[in-house]
Amino acid sequence: MPGILTQLDAGNREVYGVNADGNIYRWVQTDWVQVPGALIHVTVGPAGVWGVNKQNNIYKIQNNDWVLVSGLLKQIDAGGDQFIVGVNSGDAIYCVNQDGTTSGGTDLPWIKLDGALKYYSCGPLGCWGVNSANQIFYRYSVTPAACQGRPVETGGWKPGHD
């Protein structure tokens, strides 16, 4: 594949990536096409195209423009069924249910999850995360309407290894 990227994400029949300079690219047929803006992390999925910049501000594409939304994250994922998840600079975990992502608003109803992760991602096979010790975890009972799933006291997180 042509190009050099530091991060990329594929979903919803699209591929987006960013390079070391923060430039954003979208794969179109046989090549990367630059998208206006600057991000350190980009994601694409059923919830749309989202990203975070080096100041941890969160953006989403709305009407073909990047729109600033509430919250601060270092990593975000739009692979859930129209809900989003992510982690902040302190490894706190957050999500927004499907009704919050489809409303079109910019003041998102973030839900803080228990635990701490450096990376969190959701998709058709569920929600998975990696903590600062590089251990893998799986989140139980996540749905588009209840992205928080079960709390840890009732078995919300399961180690992804035994």
TORBAKOL-823603 format. One line per field, with one value per residue: residue number from 1; residue in one letter; x, y, z of N, C-alpha, C in turn. Coordinates in steps of 0.02 Angstrom, whole numbers, padded with zeros to 5 digits. Example, Ala and Ser with C-alpha at 12.3 -4.5 7.8 and 13.67 -1.06 7.14 Angstrom:
<pts>
pos	(1; 2);
code	(A; S);
n_east	(00660; 00642);
n_north	(-00284; -00112);
n_up	(00390; 00354);
ca_east	(00615; 00684);
ca_north	(-00225; -00053);
ca_up	(00390; 00357);
c_east	(00660; 00645);
c_north	(-00165; 00002);
c_up	(00390; 00394);
</pts>
This chain:
<pts>
pos	(1; 2; 3; 4; 5; 6; 7; 8; 9; 10; 11; 12; 13; 14; 15; 16; 17; 18; 19; 20; 21; 22; 23; 24; 25; 26; 27; 28; 29; 30; 31; 32; 33; 34; 35; 36; 37; 38; 39; 40; 41; 42; 43; 44; 45; 46; 47; 48; 49; 50; 51; 52; 53; 54; 55; 56; 57; 58; 59; 60; 61; 62; 63; 64; 65; 66; 67; 68; 69; 70; 71; 72; 73; 74; 75; 76; 77; 78; 79; 80; 81; 82; 83; 84; 85; 86; 87; 88; 89; 90; 91; 92; 93; 94; 95; 96; 97; 98; 99; 100; 101; 102; 103; 104; 105; 106; 107; 108; 109; 110; 111; 112; 113; 114; 115; 116; 117; 118; 119; 120; 121; 122; 123; 124; 125; 126; 127; 128; 129; 130; 131; 132; 133; 134; 135; 136; 137; 138; 139; 140; 141; 142; 143; 144; 145; 146; 147; 148; 149; 150; 151; 152; 153; 154; 155; 156; 157; 158; 159; 160; 161; 162);
code	(M; P; G; I; L; T; Q; L; D; A; G; N; R; E; V; Y; G; V; N; A; D; G; N; I; Y; R; W; V; Q; T; D; W; V; Q; V; P; G; A; L; I; H; V; T; V; G; P; A; G; V; W; G; V; N; K; Q; N; N; I; Y; K; I; Q; N; N; D; W; V; L; V; S; G; L; L; K; Q; I; D; A; G; G; D; Q; F; I; V; G; V; N; S; G; D; A; I; Y; C; V; N; Q; D; G; T; T; S; G; G; T; D; L; P; W; I; K; L; D; G; A; L; K; Y; Y; S; C; G; P; L; G; C; W; G; V; N; S; A; N; Q; I; F; Y; R; Y; S; V; T; P; A; A; C; Q; G; R; P; V; E; T; G; G; W; K; P; G; H; D);
n_east	(00042; 00025; 00096; 00125; 00077; 00032; -00073; -00225; -00394; -00526; -00689; -00866; -00859; -00757; -00593; -00487; -00345; -00204; -00055; 00116; 00126; -00001; -00089; -00238; -00304; -00403; -00444; -00470; -00526; -00391; -00292; -00228; -00319; -00304; -00385; -00460; -00399; -00325; -00269; -00229; -00280; -00398; -00560; -00678; -00841; -01002; -01054; -01009; -00879; -00748; -00630; -00479; -00379; -00209; -00224; -00317; -00448; -00611; -00681; -00809; -00864; -00983; -01105; -01005; -00901; -00779; -00833; -00823; -00847; -00911; -00802; -00645; -00526; -00396; -00399; -00518; -00662; -00769; -00831; -00936; -01113; -01172; -01134; -01009; -00843; -00705; -00544; -00468; -00329; -00289; -00316; -00449; -00608; -00734; -00901; -01030; -01198; -01302; -01413; -01359; -01260; -01326; -01406; -01359; -01312; -01186; -01151; -01110; -01178; -01078; -01031; -00951; -00849; -00808; -00641; -00481; -00404; -00289; -00323; -00472; -00595; -00735; -00843; -00920; -00885; -00893; -00838; -00675; -00523; -00362; -00249; -00132; -00032; -00029; -00123; -00264; -00438; -00614; -00777; -00931; -01105; -01131; -01228; -01309; -01394; -01350; -01207; -01119; -01125; -01107; -01070; -00907; -00917; -01014; -00960; -00923; -00802; -00695; -00545; -00450; -00372; -00313);
n_north	(-00059; 00113; 00259; 00333; 00314; 00354; 00308; 00221; 00182; 00071; 00052; 00037; 00030; 00118; 00195; 00283; 00384; 00451; 00550; 00576; 00713; 00754; 00764; 00719; 00578; 00496; 00341; 00323; 00232; 00194; 00264; 00379; 00518; 00682; 00751; 00898; 00976; 00931; 00797; 00678; 00556; 00456; 00392; 00282; 00224; 00144; 00250; 00360; 00476; 00517; 00606; 00649; 00786; 00849; 00920; 00848; 00877; 00838; 00791; 00779; 00726; 00820; 00862; 00869; 00940; 00963; 00961; 01029; 00942; 00912; 00868; 00781; 00679; 00556; 00453; 00381; 00286; 00234; 00116; 00045; 00004; 00133; 00200; 00283; 00263; 00291; 00346; 00451; 00565; 00523; 00390; 00361; 00292; 00315; 00329; 00358; 00336; 00270; 00357; 00479; 00502; 00508; 00618; 00735; 00841; 00941; 00941; 00815; 00672; 00606; 00453; 00391; 00251; 00113; 00067; 00072; 00113; 00116; 00108; 00083; -00007; -00042; -00155; -00270; -00387; -00357; -00257; -00207; -00184; -00114; -00105; -00002; -00091; -00170; -00272; -00365; -00332; -00372; -00305; -00334; -00350; -00235; -00125; -00036; 00056; 00053; 00084; 00075; -00052; -00189; -00151; -00165; -00234; -00328; -00412; -00341; -00316; -00430; -00516; -00532; -00638; -00792);
n_up	(00000; -00036; 00045; 00210; 00371; 00542; 00614; 00583; 00533; 00494; 00435; 00409; 00270; 00236; 00245; 00349; 00395; 00488; 00478; 00540; 00547; 00577; 00474; 00389; 00306; 00180; 00109; -00060; -00185; -00258; -00193; -00067; -00011; 00042; 00183; 00243; 00395; 00557; 00650; 00782; 00799; 00716; 00677; 00601; 00575; 00608; 00682; 00617; 00563; 00665; 00770; 00861; 00914; 00943; 01060; 01126; 01095; 01033; 00879; 00753; 00592; 00514; 00403; 00303; 00364; 00494; 00658; 00818; 00969; 01136; 01273; 01310; 01238; 01212; 01126; 01016; 00964; 00836; 00805; 00861; 00866; 00809; 00924; 01022; 01090; 01202; 01270; 01395; 01430; 01555; 01555; 01586; 01548; 01427; 01356; 01232; 01213; 01078; 01055; 01091; 00995; 00876; 00881; 00829; 00898; 00987; 01119; 01203; 01290; 01388; 01464; 01603; 01622; 01731; 01782; 01695; 01544; 01406; 01276; 01186; 01100; 00996; 00908; 00790; 00858; 00991; 01134; 01167; 01260; 01305; 01438; 01535; 01567; 01460; 01458; 01403; 01391; 01396; 01373; 01450; 01405; 01326; 01231; 01094; 01157; 01286; 01317; 01421; 01475; 01591; 01764; 01845; 01965; 01943; 01853; 01737; 01663; 01583; 01589; 01439; 01426; 01502);
ca_east	(00000; 00064; 00086; 00153; 00031; 00046; -00134; -00280; -00453; -00569; -00756; -00920; -00836; -00711; -00530; -00457; -00283; -00168; 00018; 00152; 00114; -00070; -00130; -00290; -00313; -00456; -00430; -00519; -00512; -00323; -00243; -00248; -00339; -00301; -00447; -00441; -00397; -00266; -00286; -00180; -00316; -00460; -00598; -00737; -00884; -01073; -01069; -00981; -00807; -00730; -00558; -00454; -00317; -00155; -00248; -00368; -00515; -00647; -00716; -00845; -00884; -01055; -01116; -00940; -00855; -00761; -00869; -00799; -00898; -00890; -00760; -00574; -00503; -00334; -00415; -00590; -00679; -00838; -00848; -00996; -01175; -01189; -01112; -00936; -00806; -00637; -00509; -00436; -00257; -00278; -00340; -00519; -00645; -00798; -00941; -01092; -01248; -01325; -01456; -01316; -01220; -01370; -01447; -01331; -01288; -01114; -01142; -01123; -01189; -01025; -01040; -00886; -00849; -00759; -00579; -00433; -00377; -00254; -00354; -00536; -00623; -00795; -00863; -00967; -00865; -00896; -00794; -00610; -00478; -00294; -00230; -00063; 00012; -00040; -00169; -00323; -00501; -00676; -00832; -00993; -01173; -01133; -01278; -01313; -01430; -01317; -01136; -01079; -01125; -01113; -01016; -00856; -00938; -01057; -00926; -00922; -00740; -00664; -00479; -00450; -00324; -00316);
ca_north	(00000; 00175; 00305; 00321; 00338; 00334; 00277; 00216; 00146; 00050; 00034; 00067; 00031; 00173; 00192; 00348; 00380; 00514; 00542; 00605; 00786; 00766; 00767; 00667; 00549; 00447; 00298; 00328; 00185; 00167; 00311; 00420; 00587; 00721; 00781; 00958; 00968; 00902; 00752; 00626; 00492; 00460; 00330; 00281; 00167; 00158; 00315; 00413; 00488; 00555; 00609; 00692; 00822; 00843; 00949; 00801; 00899; 00787; 00817; 00731; 00754; 00833; 00902; 00873; 00982; 00942; 00999; 01017; 00918; 00916; 00815; 00777; 00610; 00545; 00400; 00374; 00233; 00238; 00051; 00017; 00013; 00203; 00231; 00294; 00250; 00318; 00355; 00516; 00564; 00488; 00321; 00352; 00264; 00349; 00311; 00394; 00292; 00284; 00416; 00539; 00513; 00519; 00679; 00791; 00893; 00943; 00931; 00743; 00645; 00557; 00408; 00366; 00180; 00093; 00041; 00117; 00084; 00163; 00101; 00050; -00012; -00083; -00176; -00326; -00439; -00331; -00202; -00232; -00132; -00130; -00059; 00023; -00149; -00206; -00327; -00359; -00341; -00373; -00275; -00371; -00321; -00171; -00121; 00033; 00098; 00048; 00074; 00062; -00124; -00205; -00126; -00214; -00276; -00382; -00446; -00300; -00327; -00496; -00518; -00564; -00694; -00829);
ca_up	(00000; -00036; 00100; 00277; 00421; 00611; 00640; 00535; 00555; 00440; 00456; 00370; 00200; 00226; 00282; 00364; 00432; 00500; 00476; 00596; 00548; 00594; 00414; 00386; 00239; 00167; 00053; -00113; -00239; -00260; -00165; -00009; -00026; 00103; 00209; 00282; 00467; 00588; 00704; 00800; 00798; 00677; 00676; 00557; 00588; 00603; 00713; 00575; 00564; 00725; 00781; 00915; 00895; 00993; 01122; 01149; 01075; 00995; 00820; 00711; 00527; 00509; 00342; 00269; 00401; 00562; 00709; 00886; 01016; 01206; 01300; 01292; 01234; 01173; 01078; 01008; 00918; 00812; 00777; 00891; 00828; 00814; 00986; 01021; 01152; 01199; 01334; 01400; 01443; 01618; 01544; 01604; 01492; 01417; 01297; 01218; 01183; 01010; 01052; 01096; 00934; 00818; 00892; 00790; 00943; 01001; 01191; 01207; 01357; 01402; 01521; 01626; 01639; 01781; 01756; 01661; 01482; 01362; 01211; 01191; 01034; 00992; 00842; 00788; 00905; 01059; 01153; 01192; 01282; 01327; 01492; 01532; 01573; 01397; 01468; 01360; 01426; 01358; 01411; 01444; 01402; 01291; 01177; 01069; 01205; 01351; 01300; 01481; 01491; 01663; 01806; 01861; 02022; 01918; 01798; 01676; 01625; 01586; 01556; 01374; 01430; 01565);
c_east	(00044; 00050; 00119; 00106; 00053; -00014; -00185; -00336; -00497; -00637; -00806; -00900; -00791; -00647; -00504; -00392; -00254; -00093; 00050; 00143; 00042; -00116; -00177; -00298; -00370; -00437; -00487; -00495; -00442; -00271; -00273; -00263; -00339; -00368; -00426; -00443; -00331; -00287; -00227; -00213; -00382; -00493; -00659; -00776; -00957; -01093; -01042; -00906; -00793; -00654; -00542; -00389; -00266; -00173; -00303; -00440; -00545; -00685; -00754; -00860; -00960; -01064; -01049; -00890; -00839; -00796; -00842; -00857; -00869; -00845; -00688; -00553; -00436; -00346; -00491; -00604; -00754; -00862; -00909; -01057; -01203; -01179; -01037; -00907; -00738; -00607; -00476; -00362; -00240; -00302; -00410; -00558; -00714; -00835; -01001; -01139; -01270; -01369; -01416; -01277; -01264; -01412; -01422; -01304; -01213; -01100; -01160; -01132; -01140; -01041; -00971; -00893; -00798; -00696; -00536; -00403; -00338; -00283; -00418; -00570; -00683; -00810; -00910; -00949; -00862; -00847; -00733; -00566; -00410; -00276; -00156; -00011; 00006; -00082; -00233; -00386; -00559; -00732; -00896; -01055; -01176; -01185; -01279; -01346; -01397; -01243; -01094; -01078; -01136; -01057; -00968; -00878; -00981; -01026; -00924; -00861; -00717; -00597; -00484; -00400; -00333; -00248);
c_north	(00062; 00215; 00285; 00354; 00316; 00299; 00274; 00177; 00131; 00031; 00066; 00076; 00090; 00160; 00263; 00336; 00449; 00499; 00578; 00680; 00804; 00773; 00707; 00644; 00500; 00407; 00303; 00287; 00157; 00212; 00348; 00491; 00626; 00753; 00842; 00943; 00938; 00861; 00707; 00557; 00502; 00392; 00337; 00217; 00186; 00226; 00374; 00417; 00537; 00559; 00653; 00725; 00818; 00877; 00907; 00826; 00846; 00821; 00760; 00766; 00759; 00881; 00918; 00921; 00950; 00989; 00980; 00995; 00921; 00856; 00820; 00704; 00608; 00493; 00392; 00319; 00237; 00171; 00017; 00031; 00083; 00232; 00238; 00281; 00282; 00324; 00423; 00509; 00530; 00416; 00308; 00334; 00297; 00320; 00357; 00345; 00315; 00346; 00481; 00554; 00529; 00583; 00738; 00847; 00889; 00936; 00858; 00719; 00588; 00518; 00382; 00293; 00167; 00067; 00095; 00080; 00137; 00161; 00061; 00051; -00060; -00099; -00235; -00382; -00414; -00274; -00229; -00174; -00159; -00079; -00040; -00033; -00194; -00269; -00312; -00373; -00338; -00346; -00312; -00326; -00251; -00176; -00049; 00081; 00099; 00034; 00059; -00012; -00134; -00173; -00182; -00260; -00334; -00415; -00408; -00311; -00399; -00491; -00556; -00621; -00729; -00858);
c_up	(00000; 00028; 00164; 00327; 00491; 00643; 00585; 00565; 00494; 00468; 00410; 00296; 00184; 00265; 00288; 00401; 00444; 00497; 00535; 00601; 00566; 00534; 00412; 00314; 00238; 00105; 00002; -00172; -00236; -00229; -00105; -00032; 00040; 00119; 00250; 00358; 00491; 00649; 00722; 00799; 00761; 00679; 00631; 00572; 00582; 00634; 00673; 00580; 00621; 00730; 00840; 00891; 00952; 01059; 01155; 01137; 01029; 00939; 00786; 00644; 00526; 00451; 00308; 00302; 00469; 00611; 00777; 00930; 01087; 01224; 01276; 01294; 01197; 01119; 01076; 00957; 00901; 00785; 00807; 00847; 00840; 00884; 00982; 01090; 01146; 01269; 01334; 01419; 01509; 01615; 01571; 01541; 01488; 01356; 01291; 01184; 01114; 01007; 01057; 01033; 00874; 00825; 00850; 00833; 00956; 01076; 01206; 01279; 01373; 01466; 01540; 01647; 01694; 01747; 01724; 01602; 01445; 01291; 01219; 01123; 01034; 00919; 00846; 00838; 00977; 01070; 01190; 01211; 01302; 01381; 01487; 01541; 01511; 01406; 01428; 01401; 01377; 01402; 01397; 01440; 01372; 01236; 01152; 01118; 01274; 01340; 01361; 01500; 01565; 01703; 01826; 01917; 02000; 01857; 01734; 01633; 01635; 01554; 01490; 01370; 01497; 01581);
</pts>
